[in-house]
Amino acid sequence: MNQKSRGRKPHILFLFSDTGGGHRAAADALIEALGLEFGDALTTEMVDFLKDYAPPPYNQLPRFYPEMVKVPELWGVGFRISDGRPQARLVTSTLWPVVRQAARRLVQEHPADLLVSVHPLGNSFFLQALGHNRPPFVTVVTDMVTTHALWYDKRADIIFVPTRLARQRALEYHMPPEKVVVAGQPISERYTRPCQDKAGLRRSLGWPEDKFTVLMVGGGEGMGPLAETARAVDESGLDVTQVVVAGRNEKLKAYLESLTWENPTFLYGFTRQLPDFMRAADVIVTKAGPGTIAEALAASLPIILYARLPGQEDGNVLYVQERGVGVWAPEPLQVVRTLTRWVCKPHIRQQVIANCQEAARPEASRLIARKLGERVGLRKSEA
């Protein structure tokens, strides 16, 4: 007997944690897409499993994550030594006695018709806690290429991955091929809307309408040499507008505000206007976060990567280079050289834009949402 015959809407539980902004953003995008596809025919819920359920000290990981990634080399070492199927099994078997009670309490307190994980750390634990007589469990991988082994558990009913390279990695970890589906990176619908009037959008944002516009984003925590890069571009002699987003890094934003700028420069902290910023800009300078890359591709925005988190973001750099959608420029002067080339030779940037349009998967969130709906017995026509 399905949910409709019992007179109850199907309920989908999203498991995430705020270790970086990408996991929450992916869950938000999928919930938004479910609403667009099925209206109020179902209900959804999000749970930060680390913050709300993990035993100490693991419940502090979301709090300390911004500090942990400030030492990227150490983070990369941790990623590499823990990656691989044997290492993943060792991690999960060692931690299971520690987290067993919390995992079981979570699934008991949040009954659902479908569970969707957008974070690698909890997958095996929740599948173990659910047991054999369980609802469907879906994993949505939010790392683009270099995906950690903890993402993958054969017991999951389906695993959505963003790229073919990620699927290849899943198969190397012995995931059943029929369970691994390339769908793209989930992004909000706001990033997929085309910009018909870039000058008008810049005017509405208070930016100069006719200048080449460089958007600089350091992720939710304002990571990487954002200040040094912005200063180098400003001092390069290029006639550009700079839009710098420092995220939640209030110290960085205050420092940037204390400086004197030659070019028109607009400084922001954490903002929900990034979709408009991307559509209004001519190029983005950013760290190699998978969500930002996917959003830039949807906006047909050429990418300059100036920082990456070793391990999980290494493959993102290669992906951007191989698809011809941007460049890797870890030094401020390399960023300046790329911008100079794209400003002086617009035909080169136009080719990069065309590559972005070819690589983009703006339908990813909708595609995954439809598949999730099918898992709980819904079709779009029923919404």
C-alpha positions in Angstrom: 0.0 0.0 0.0 1.5 3.3 -1.0 1.4 6.7 0.8 -1.5 8.1 -1.3 -3.7 5.1 -0.6 -3.1 5.6 3.1 -4.0 9.3 2.7 -0.5 10.5 3.7 2.0 12.5 1.7 5.4 10.9 1.2 8.1 12.4 3.3 11.8 12.8 2.3 14.6 13.3 4.8 17.8 15.0 3.7 20.9 14.2 5.7 23.6 16.9 5.5 26.1 18.9 7.6 27.6 22.3 7.4 31.2 21.3 6.8 31.5 23.8 4.0 28.5 25.4 2.3 28.1 22.9 -0.6 26.2 20.2 1.3 23.5 22.5 2.6 23.3 24.2 -0.8 22.8 20.9 -2.6 20.0 19.9 -0.2 18.3 23.2 -0.6 18.5 23.0 -4.4 17.0 19.5 -4.4 14.2 20.6 -2.0 13.5 23.6 -4.3 13.4 21.3 -7.3 11.1 18.9 -5.6 8.7 21.8 -4.9 8.9 22.9 -8.6 8.3 19.4 -9.9 5.7 18.1 -7.4 4.3 21.1 -5.6 2.9 20.1 -2.2 2.4 16.5 -3.1 5.2 15.6 -0.7 7.0 16.9 2.4 10.7 17.4 3.1 13.0 17.8 6.1 16.7 18.6 6.6 18.8 17.3 9.5 22.4 18.3 10.2 23.4 14.9 11.5 26.8 16.0 12.8 25.7 19.1 14.7 22.4 17.6 16.1 23.2 14.0 16.6 26.9 13.1 16.5 28.6 12.4 19.9 31.3 14.7 21.1 33.8 15.7 19.7 32.4 14.8 16.3 29.4 17.2 16.8 31.9 20.1 16.7 33.2 19.4 13.2 30.8 22.0 11.6 32.1 24.6 14.0 35.8 23.8 13.5 35.7 23.1 9.7 36.6 26.7 8.7 39.7 26.5 10.9 40.7 23.0 9.7 40.7 24.0 6.0 43.0 26.9 6.8 45.8 24.3 6.7 45.0 22.9 3.3 48.2 20.7 3.1 47.3 18.9 6.3 43.7 18.5 5.1 45.0 17.0 1.8 47.1 14.5 3.8 44.1 13.4 5.8 42.0 13.0 2.7 44.6 10.8 0.9 45.4 8.5 3.8 41.7 7.9 4.6 40.6 7.4 0.9 40.2 3.9 -0.6 37.8 1.0 0.2 40.0 -0.7 2.9 40.5 2.6 4.7 36.8 3.5 4.4 35.8 0.1 5.9 38.3 0.6 8.7 36.9 4.0 9.5 33.3 2.9 9.5 33.9 -0.3 11.5 36.0 1.6 14.1 33.5 4.4 14.6 30.3 2.3 14.4 30.4 1.5 18.2 30.8 5.2 18.9 28.0 6.5 16.7 25.6 3.6 16.7 23.3 4.9 19.3 23.2 8.4 17.7 22.6 7.0 14.2 19.7 4.8 15.4 18.2 7.6 17.4 18.2 9.9 14.3 16.4 7.4 12.0 13.9 6.7 14.8 13.1 10.3 15.5 12.9 11.3 11.8 10.9 8.5 10.0 10.8 9.0 6.3 9.7 7.3 3.1 13.0 8.1 1.5 16.4 9.2 2.9 18.8 11.4 0.8 22.4 11.9 1.9 24.4 14.8 0.5 27.4 14.2 2.8 29.9 11.4 2.8 30.5 10.9 6.5 27.1 9.4 7.5 26.2 7.1 4.6 27.4 3.7 5.9 26.3 4.5 9.5 22.7 5.4 8.5 22.4 2.3 6.3 23.6 0.2 9.1 21.2 1.8 11.6 18.2 1.4 9.2 18.7 -2.3 8.9 17.2 -4.6 6.2 13.6 -3.5 6.4 14.2 0.1 5.5 13.0 2.8 3.1 15.0 3.7 0.0 18.3 5.4 0.6 19.8 7.7 -2.1 23.2 9.3 -2.1 23.8 12.5 -4.0 27.5 13.0 -4.3 28.4 16.7 -4.1 32.2 16.4 -4.9 32.8 16.9 -8.6 35.6 14.5 -9.5 37.9 13.4 -6.7 35.3 11.8 -4.6 36.2 10.1 -1.3 35.5 6.4 -0.8 33.2 7.2 2.1 30.6 8.5 -0.4 30.1 5.0 -1.7 28.2 2.2 0.0 26.8 -0.7 -2.1 23.7 -0.8 0.1 22.5 2.5 -1.3 19.6 2.2 -3.8 21.0 4.8 -6.2 24.0 7.1 -6.2 23.9 10.3 -8.2 27.3 11.7 -9.3 28.0 15.0 -11.0 30.4 13.9 -13.7 31.5 10.9 -15.7 34.9 11.1 -13.9 33.1 10.7 -10.6 31.2 7.7 -11.9 34.5 6.1 -13.0 35.8 6.6 -9.5 32.7 5.0 -8.1 33.1 2.0 -10.3 36.8 1.7 -9.2 35.4 1.4 -5.7 33.3 -1.5 -6.9 29.9 0.2 -6.8 27.3 -1.7 -8.9 27.3 0.2 -12.3 23.4 0.1 -12.5 23.3 2.1 -9.3 25.6 5.0 -10.3 23.9 7.7 -12.4 25.6 10.8 -13.8 23.2 13.7 -13.2 25.3 16.8 -12.7 25.7 19.0 -9.6 22.5 20.1 -7.9 22.3 23.9 -8.0 19.5 26.4 -7.3 17.0 27.2 -10.0 18.1 30.9 -9.7 21.5 30.0 -11.3 19.9 28.5 -14.4 17.9 31.6 -15.6 19.5 33.2 -18.6 20.4 36.9 -18.4 18.8 38.8 -21.2 20.0 42.3 -20.2 23.5 42.2 -18.5 23.8 46.0 -18.5 20.3 46.4 -16.9 21.2 43.9 -14.3 24.4 45.7 -13.5 22.5 48.9 -13.2 20.1 47.4 -10.7 23.0 46.2 -8.6 24.6 49.7 -8.7 27.6 48.6 -10.7 29.0 50.4 -13.8 27.2 49.1 -16.9 30.0 49.3 -19.5 33.1 47.9 -17.7 34.5 44.4 -17.9 33.4 42.9 -14.6 35.4 40.5 -12.5 33.6 38.6 -9.8 35.8 37.2 -7.0 34.5 34.6 -4.6 36.3 32.7 -1.9 33.5 30.3 -1.0 31.3 30.6 2.1 34.4 31.1 4.3 36.3 33.5 2.1 39.2 31.1 1.5 42.4 31.4 -0.4 44.5 34.5 -1.3 41.4 36.6 -2.1 42.7 39.9 -0.8 46.1 39.5 -2.5 44.4 38.6 -5.8 42.0 41.5 -5.7 44.8 43.9 -5.0 46.9 42.5 -7.9 44.1 43.0 -10.3 43.4 46.5 -9.0 47.0 47.5 -9.4 47.4 45.8 -12.9 46.2 48.8 -14.9 43.2 46.8 -16.2 40.1 49.0 -16.6 37.7 46.7 -14.8 35.0 46.5 -12.1 35.8 44.3 -9.2 33.1 42.5 -7.2 34.6 40.7 -4.2 32.5 38.4 -2.0 34.3 37.6 1.3 31.5 35.2 2.5 31.3 34.8 6.3 34.9 36.0 6.7 34.2 39.2 8.5 37.8 39.9 9.2 38.7 39.7 5.5 35.7 41.9 4.6 36.8 44.6 7.1 40.4 44.5 5.8 39.2 44.9 2.2 37.0 47.8 3.3 40.0 49.5 4.8 41.9 49.6 1.5 41.8 52.3 -1.2 40.9 51.0 -4.7 41.8 52.3 -8.1 39.0 50.6 -9.9 35.3 50.5 -9.0 35.3 47.8 -6.3 32.2 46.4 -4.6 32.7 44.4 -1.4 30.2 41.9 0.0 30.1 39.5 2.9 27.8 36.5 2.8 25.1 37.2 0.2 22.2 35.5 -1.5 22.7 37.6 -4.6 25.3 35.4 -6.2 23.0 34.2 -9.0 22.6 37.8 -10.1 26.3 38.5 -9.6 27.2 35.7 -11.8 24.8 36.7 -14.6 26.1 40.2 -14.4 29.8 39.4 -14.4 32.2 38.7 -17.3 34.5 36.2 -15.5 34.7 34.6 -12.0 37.8 34.2 -9.9 37.2 31.6 -7.3 38.4 28.6 -5.3 37.7 25.2 -6.9 34.5 24.4 -5.0 32.2 22.1 -7.0 29.0 24.1 -6.4 30.5 27.4 -7.5 32.0 25.7 -10.6 28.6 24.2 -11.5 26.9 27.5 -10.9 29.4 29.4 -13.1 28.9 26.9 -15.9 25.2 27.4 -15.8 25.7 31.2 -16.0 28.2 30.7 -19.0 30.8 32.4 -16.9 34.5 31.7 -17.6 36.4 30.5 -14.6 39.8 31.4 -13.1 40.6 29.0 -10.2 43.0 30.6 -7.7 42.8 28.1 -4.8 41.7 24.5 -4.1 41.3 22.2 -1.2 43.9 19.4 -1.6 42.3 16.0 -2.1 38.6 16.5 -2.9 39.1 19.6 -5.1 42.2 18.4 -7.0 40.1 16.8 -9.7 38.0 19.9 -10.1 41.0 21.8 -11.3 41.7 19.2 -13.9 38.1 19.1 -15.0 38.0 22.9 -15.5 41.2 22.8 -17.6 40.3 19.7 -19.6 36.8 21.0 -20.5 38.3 24.4 -21.5 35.9 26.3 -19.2 38.7 28.1 -17.3 42.3 28.0 -16.1 44.2 27.2 -12.9 46.0 30.4 -11.7 47.2 30.0 -8.1 49.3 33.1 -8.1 47.8 36.6 -8.3 50.0 37.6 -11.2 48.7 34.5 -13.1 45.2 35.7 -12.5 46.2 39.1 -13.9 47.8 37.6 -17.0 44.7 35.5 -17.7 42.3 38.5 -17.3 44.6 40.6 -19.5 44.4 37.9 -22.2 40.7 37.6 -22.0 40.1 41.4 -22.0 42.5 42.0 -24.9 41.4 39.0 -27.0 37.6 38.7 -26.5 37.4 35.9 -29.1 39.4 33.6 -26.7 36.9 34.3 -23.9 34.0 33.7 -26.2 35.3 30.2 -26.9 35.5 29.6 -23.1 31.9 30.8 -22.8 30.9 28.3 -25.5 32.7 25.6 -23.6 30.9 26.5 -20.4 27.6 26.2 -22.2 28.5 22.8 -23.5 29.7 21.5 -20.1 26.8 23.0 -18.0 24.1 20.7 -16.5 21.5 23.3 -15.4 18.8 20.6 -15.3 20.6 18.5 -12.6 18.4 19.4 -9.7 15.2 18.8 -11.6 16.5 15.5 -13.0 17.4 14.2 -9.5 14.2 15.6 -8.1 12.1 13.6 -10.6 14.0 10.4 -9.8 13.4 11.0 -6.0 9.7 11.6 -6.7 9.6 8.3 -8.6 11.1 6.5 -5.5 8.2 7.6 -3.4 5.6 6.8 -6.1 5.0 10.3 -7.6 5.0 11.5 -11.1 5.2 15.1 -12.2 1.7 15.0 -13.7 0.3 14.2 -10.2 1.6 17.5 -8.6 
